[in-house]
Amino acid sequence: MARHFETAGIRPDLVLCSPARRTAETLERLSEALGDPQVMVREWLYSGSVSQIRDHLSRLPEAVDSVLVLGHNPLLQVLALELMAPTGHELEAERALRTKYPTGALAVLDAPDPWAGLVPESCTLRAFVRPRELEGASGPRGEGG
């Protein structure tokens, strides 16, 4: 996944990370690819609700252009599905996101500007990347992020 971040040019301004060991390990594996974002560890990513996470995101400063949220399922899948605006025709990425959000997956959403406009169905799903899709490009599972 780290290579995917590099090749896709994903460089968040801010990383919000759950305090769990597994998310800290994920952040460590991605750290070089991410550049030098501000990192904030937040308990509400571990024990909060979807509405809590959305509310916190909606209060991000306007200076933050992009954020990477490292958290847990089912919260992240439910959050992504809640934020995703319907397209009227289900794309493959939408179908995959609705079906399963596996460990290590990445949902890329375009959010409204400013963040205060972050409400249900306010985002566009740009991509949904699952680790198994990258295995051939980045080596066996466990290598390359």
Buried (B, 14 or more C-beta within 10 A) or exposed (E): BBBBBBEBEBBBBBBBBBEBEEBBEBBEBBBEBBEEBEBEBBEBBBEBEBEBBBEBBBEBEEEBEBBBBBBBEEBBBBBBBBBBBEEEEEEEBBEBBBEEBEEBBBBBBEBBEEBEEBEBEBBEBEEBBBBEEBBEEBEEEEEBB
